Amino acid sequence: MAPVKLYALSTCGHCRNTKKFLDECEISYDLVEVDLLEGQEREDILEEIKRISQQCAFPTIVIGEKVIVGFHEDRIREALGL
């Protein structure tokens, strides 16, 4: 299975739904809660997200080479091959 990385905000409902969905599907993923980062680390991650998706919106999910912005269960399922 392709690696999964989730850029999220700890206070975002759509981000929580995405985490819950991935957990329910027993998908392992690398989670970055951007709002809990500080200083240069936070700035670097925000720039990384902009490079990945040309926008800075949450959640941003990277599944292999596929990028999904927002909680779209059908698109996430498809990218995961579920």
CORTAMO-V603703 format. One record per pair of residues at least 4 apart in sequence whose ideal C-beta (glycine too) atoms are under 8 Angstrom apart, sorted by the first residue. I is the first residue (numbers start at 1). J is the second residue. If there is no record, write none. Layout:
i->I j->J
i->I j->J
This chain:
i->1 j->27
i->1 j->80
i->1 j->81
i->2 j->63
i->2 j->64
i->2 j->65
i->2 j->66
i->2 j->79
i->2 j->80
i->3 j->30
i->3 j->62
i->3 j->63
i->3 j->64
i->4 j->22
i->4 j->27
i->4 j->28
i->4 j->29
i->4 j->30
i->4 j->61
i->4 j->62
i->4 j->63
i->4 j->80
i->5 j->29
i->5 j->30
i->5 j->31
i->5 j->32
i->5 j->61
i->5 j->62
i->6 j->15
i->6 j->18
i->6 j->19
i->6 j->22
i->6 j->29
i->6 j->30
i->6 j->31
i->6 j->32
i->6 j->59
i->6 j->60
i->6 j->61
i->6 j->62
i->7 j->32
i->7 j->34
i->7 j->45
i->7 j->49
i->7 j->58
i->7 j->59
i->7 j->60
i->7 j->61
i->7 j->62
i->8 j->12
i->8 j->15
i->8 j->18
i->8 j->19
i->8 j->31
i->8 j->32
i->8 j->33
i->8 j->34
i->8 j->58
i->8 j->59
i->9 j->15
i->9 j->33
i->9 j->34
i->9 j->35
i->9 j->58
i->9 j->59
i->10 j->15
i->10 j->33
i->10 j->35
i->10 j->36
i->11 j->35
i->12 j->16
i->12 j->58
i->12 j->59
i->13 j->17
i->14 j->18
i->14 j->58
i->14 j->59
i->14 j->70
i->14 j->71
i->15 j->19
i->15 j->58
i->15 j->59
i->15 j->71
i->16 j->20
i->17 j->21
i->17 j->71
i->18 j->22
i->18 j->59
i->18 j->61
i->18 j->71
i->18 j->76
i->19 j->23
i->19 j->31
i->20 j->24
i->21 j->25
i->21 j->71
i->21 j->73
i->21 j->76
i->22 j->27
i->22 j->29
i->22 j->76
i->23 j->27
i->25 j->80
i->25 j->82
i->27 j->80
i->32 j->37
i->32 j->45
i->33 j->37
i->34 j->42
i->34 j->45
i->34 j->46
i->34 j->49
i->34 j->58
i->37 j->41
i->37 j->42
i->37 j->45
i->38 j->42
i->39 j->43
i->40 j->44
i->41 j->45
i->42 j->46
i->43 j->47
i->44 j->48
i->45 j->49
i->46 j->50
i->46 j->56
i->47 j->51
i->48 j->52
i->49 j->53
i->49 j->56
i->49 j->60
i->50 j->54
i->50 j->55
i->50 j->56
i->52 j->60
i->52 j->62
i->52 j->67
i->53 j->57
i->53 j->60
i->53 j->67
i->53 j->69
i->55 j->69
i->57 j->69
i->57 j->70
i->59 j->69
i->59 j->70
i->59 j->71
i->60 j->67
i->60 j->68
i->60 j->69
i->61 j->67
i->61 j->68
i->61 j->69
i->61 j->76
i->61 j->79
i->62 j->66
i->62 j->67
i->63 j->68
i->63 j->76
i->63 j->79
i->63 j->80
i->64 j->79
i->66 j->79
i->68 j->72
i->68 j->75
i->68 j->76
i->68 j->79
i->71 j->76
i->72 j->76
i->73 j->77
i->74 j->78
i->75 j->79
i->76 j->80
i->77 j->82
i->78 j->82
